[in-house]
Amino acid sequence: MPTTKTLREGSTPKRAAILSAARELFLTDGFDRTSVDAVAARAEVSKRTVYDYFGDKQTLLRAVVDAVGQSLITTIRGTLDDTLTDLTALTEEPGLEDALVTFSMRIATDMLGSAEYATLQRLVRAESGHLAQRGYNSMADTPDEALAERFAAFAEAGLLDVPDARLAADQFIALTFGVALDRLGSANAAEDTRVRPLVVEGVRTFLRAYRTR
């Protein structure tokens, strides 16, 4: 059972060192074969410091996954700001379609093709049993929420008709990245030229359903 004691926030460099060490060991040795002693030794902190900051090994695993997820969210929000912010440009044809394609291609390259994304996928797949806990969210759904926020803003601006912004975001992802992953096994547009045509058609299908009439 996870600890219920109050955890220390501690120093940022020490927390970062512990998370980095745990991430490397969880990836190379797996959760079960990674000891708190090994994490402490690699992070160059005491075993007590690991326990004080994270409580137990399962909480540490969740913290590693959350840290990777937060890095990906930063990438997504930055890409959203770069590509889907200028409402004036988006109202012009084919502004919205082009912007959604550009956003999708940037995500496919900068996020889905990144080492951080590969790390998150490996950890979630390999350690799903240790991550399973009522009320815990590995942040795997947070990208959908970030996109849903932007679609809700588009609805307020009259660009889209989306009664349920989160559902629209889920469907957008399924039509673009989801199709590429299902058909090609990857959505890394930097490595596979077949990704872009799938993304473009997915965006057009999405807009046929949700563009304001």
Number of C-alpha atoms within 10 A of each C-alpha: 6 11 13 8 9 10 12 13 11 11 9 9 9 17 18 14 17 25 23 17 19 27 23 16 18 22 16 11 11 16 19 11 11 17 17 19 14 15 25 20 14 16 20 13 16 14 16 13 16 23 18 16 19 25 19 16 21 18 18 20 22 22 17 24 23 17 20 22 22 18 13 24 20 12 17 22 16 12 19 21 13 14 19 23 15 13 14 9 13 19 14 10 9 10 16 23 18 17 20 23 22 20 19 26 23 22 22 24 16 20 21 20 18 14 12 18 17 13 17 22 14 14 22 18 11 15 19 12 9 15 19 13 11 6 6 9 14 22 19 16 11 16 20 21 17 16 22 21 14 19 23 21 17 23 19 12 13 14 20 21 20 22 11 12 22 19 14 22 23 17 15 23 20 16 20 27 25 20 18 24 14 11 13 13 10 18 30 25 22 15 12 12 11 14 23 22 13 18 27 20 14 25 22 18 15 21 18 11 13 17 18 13 9
